[in-house]
Amino acid sequence: MHLDSLLQVDLAAISHNTAVLMRMLSPETACCGVVKADAYGLGACRVAEALQLGGMGMLAVFRVEEALDLLSVEIGCPILVLGPVRGLSTMHPLMPGLASGQVELVLHDDNQLRDVERIAAASGVTVGVHVEIDSGMRRGGSRDSDALTLIHGVMKSKAIRLAGVMTHFTDAGRDTASTTHEHDAFLSLMDRVGRLPRDCKLHVAATAATVRSTDYHHDLVRIGLGWAGWVPGDPAASRRLGLKPAVSWTSRVIHIHQLSAGDRVGYGGLWTAPRDTCIGLVPVGYADGLPPTAGATAGRPGARVHVVAPNGWQAEAPIVGTVSMDQIAIDLGPAGRSQGEDLTVTLIGASDDAGASLPEFASASGVSPHQLLVGIGHRVRRAYRDQPVDQPISAFAEAV
């Protein structure tokens, strides 16, 4: 971990965003917070607490180990494991959670059904499961008649309880036609299933679909990037709803280098200075999760960062040249020469006047916001704010 870079996580903003999104739902629709991959690298246990404070009643992870981490800190709400879980034993540490009903599994195929049924029967417990239908993603879940057989198989079982039926849309943030088609396919299959158990929850919507239409809400929605303050594929929706960005990433300039017009920068010399200028070196690179594609080259503009000097001077500076393992170069312009090296650099801003947003920086780097966020490495220091978002920056406490 190095001290030149800081990822600030505003837990109060996460609670606020949760409450905002939940106000979009009817009282009959529950809300599940997706905290897989350590809550996109922000700390699942800390984020889970903030989600619950905002009113979230369920959490979702992908791996068994992630569920165990949440259980170890006594998270009080149900946990859904999205990935296919196979090969459990009666002594597996997940079994108490399954036996109590706090942990539920997602079934993807008939082999997994038999596996879960075997361990449930051997343990004398009833395991709650959600069957995933593949309505177009062609990733997890079962399709068509296989899905129908799987759902009926669960309903006939004495060792497994059908807690939900779900699907995941391919591109709900941008592609209305495909989302409508996939939703129709899901509903058509549900019509063929017939009567479901009374407490079985239908859920299809992640953040983008939740915001797009109440038609997708059903009994449960799954909120991922939305709790962090962004709606995938629709940045305007984030502002319209009043979501607050919960993450910012700052660093500093550690060296300034003078360039003449025509000088090339970085490995391969992929960026050429168009004028006399100053280059600032910032100690973050691809080893810290910065996308290698963030730097401007002859054929690509690259991402921009926000630079502030103690005297109030500010600039939007492009990242230029190849992103190195431990550092990037930013073009400070000719005026940067007189500012000294005590410059704060914001890579991802938490407000409109503090640099690029997560979606903007990700788009300029050619990656998704999820990929950028989850890739920020643990060499970058984390700090958490629990107080309301109008509190000063000193309200941040270092992570332990």
Beta strands, then each sheet from edge to edge (+ up, - down):
strand 1: 2-10
strand 2: 30-34
strand 3: 58-61
strand 4: 79-81
strand 5: 103-107
strand 6: 127-132
strand 7: 160-166
strand 8: 201-203
strand 9: 220-223
strand 10: 247-252
strand 11: 255-259
strand 12: 264-265
strand 13: 271-272
strand 14: 277-282
strand 15: 304-308
strand 16: 314-320
strand 17: 328-331
strand 18: 344-348
strand 19: 380-385
strand 20: 396-398
sheet 1: 11+ 14- 17+ 16- 15+ 18- 10+ 1- 19- 20+
sheet 2: 8+ 7+ 6+ 5+ 4+ 3+ 2+ 9+
sheet 3: 12+ 13-
end
